[in-house]
Structures are given as structure tokens and as C-alpha cells.
């Protein structure tokens, strides 16, 4: 994800709340907890204020949120028998080589 790497390098956009400053790198670090609703409320508010002013971070958060929704709302597809057999054989060979 090139955009996420670019945001990690950038820190120009900052939001100041309660004497603390959250930059783009901080948004990426807190992303998982934010999307899970497990982020401290004060930090979540700080992150939301940052998103109001930073289009790049807003795009990253929105894309991650949508990706999670799509993934969680789909049913797993069964592997065709031939693919499953080749995969199991390849895994068995790999595990066998590591055990030597």
C-alpha cells in the first residue's frame, strides 16, 4: 500500500487537541484500534479532527473501513478439488523439508 507508506513518511498535517498533537504517522499507528472502536475517546476525537483536515489519512481510513466491510460480508469460496489437493501436497512437502 504505497499511500500508507507515503503517509508514514509525511507528518506535516497535524491536529492539536488537549495539548497533544496527532500527525499522519500517529493515525496509521492507531488505525486498527480506531476502526475497532477500542481507541481511547480523547484520542479518537483527536484522530477524527485530523481526518477532517487531512485528505490522505481520510482516504486511508475510509479504504481500510470499506475493505473490512467487504471482507466481513462475503462468504468464503470453496477451493476446487484439484487446487486443494495441490496445495495440501505442496504444504506437506514444505513441512517435510523443514522437519529434516
N, C-alpha and C positions, 0 to 999 in steps of 0.2 A: 504494500500500500504506500505508494510514493508520496501521496498527500500527507499521510500521518508522519512519515519521516521528515518531510519538509516542515511540518508544524512543530515537531520535536526540536528542530534546529532554530525555529523562529521563537522569539519571545517578546516581540515589540508590542503586541496588543495585550494590555493588562487591565484588570478591573480591580478597584480598591474598595473593599468592604470591611468595616470593623477593624481598620488598621492593617489588614492583611492584603496581600496582592496575589492574584492568581493570573498566571500567564498561560500561553498556549501549551507549554510543556506540562504545566500543572493540570490542565484539562485532560490531556491524554493520560496522565498518571491516575486520575480519579475517574476515568470514563466508566470502567466496569462497575464500580460501586454506585456511581450516579445512575446508570441505566438500570441497576438492580434495585434502586430506591433505598440503598443502605448507607448513603453518604450522610454525614452529619448535616443537619438542616442549615446551619450557618454557612457551611462550605458549599452546600447545594445552591444556596441563594447566590453566593459569590460566583459560582460556576455559571449559573443562569444569566447573571449580569454580564459576564464575559461573553457568553454566547450572543447576547443582544448586540454586541459591538464587533464581534469577530466572525466574519462570514466563513472563513476557512474552518474554524472549530465547529461552527454551527453545521456545516456540511458534513464533517467527520461524525459528529454525534448523530445527526439525522440518518446518515448512511448506515451507521452501526445499528441504530434502533430498527430501521427497516429490514436490515439483513437478519437480525434476530427474530423479528416478527415472521418473516418469510420462512426461515428455518424451523421455527417452532410450530408453524401452522401447516406443515406439509407432512405427509406420511412417507416413511422410508420405502424405497423401492427394493424389491427382491432382486438379487443378482441372478442372472441366467445360470443354469446348472453348469455349463462349460466354464464360465468365468469363475464361479465359486470353486470348482474343482482345481483350476489352475492356481488360484490364489491360495487355497489350502496347501497345495503341493509346494508352491514357492515358499510359503511360510515354514512348512515342515523342514524343507531343505535349509533354509536360513537358520532356523533354530538348531538343527542338527550340526551345522558348521560351527556355530557359536559354542556348543557344548564340548567340542573337541579340545 
